[in-house]
């Protein structure tokens, strides 16, 4: 049984502000340790639940955040950018995807460190007119590979978003979001225990969980990005796109995965380790 774990940073146990998640932040080194600890909790839960192979992808920013020397040695670490496609080695051989340390979509009231993909320039991201965050985007990409998202961790708003989008999957709430830069946090040890427990239960429940697909998602797929500043929309408005207003640019894809270079199986690269 193979589990793939995508690890972001904003929803990690004990993290509450940008100083933890930015490379020049004063608490970034602490954020790395906390991120690695949550990843390890998910890895342990996966193996204890019955997995025999685990891939961990460092999905925050430019990658290189997880401390490789402290990661559970049973796991394989996928690090470095750019990722083309978004999830290398994610294919039909994977039984389930965990989204650990994720955050709510941009604009979610009270969510801690909420944003969608590019917090500096993206204001809103929609798929076929439906607002979507990184959780929904990654769940749909996984579904194109035939892989269900079976577990997520993050603040209470992220967990609510996951249940609304994906149904009764396993969630681990590591904090209560009070605002973009404030949260009521569990102790890291307590949060990690929740991540472990949810990961273990998710693997034990794999047989009952199905891949998610966006309701009424036809082909082609319309992706609209509303930018915070008109100049950013100007730059994105290239051949093949449609300008909806001063801030919004729409692109049409045959599949959502084409936004990120397609599916891994189409690259023909086999895993050798």
Protein Blocks (a to p, Z undefined) as FASTA:
>chain_A
ZZdddddfklgghiabfklmgmkbmklmmmmmmmmmmmmmmmmmmmmnopabdcdddfeh
jehkbcfklgcfkbccdeddddddfbghiafkbgbdcdehiacdehiahiahiaehjlml
pmbdceehiacdfklmmmmmmmmnopacfbdcddfklmmmmmmmnopaddddfbdcfbfk
bccdddfklmmmmmmmmmmmmmmmmmmpccdddehiacddddddddfbfklmmmmmcghi
acfblmbccdddfbfklmnopafklnopacfZZ
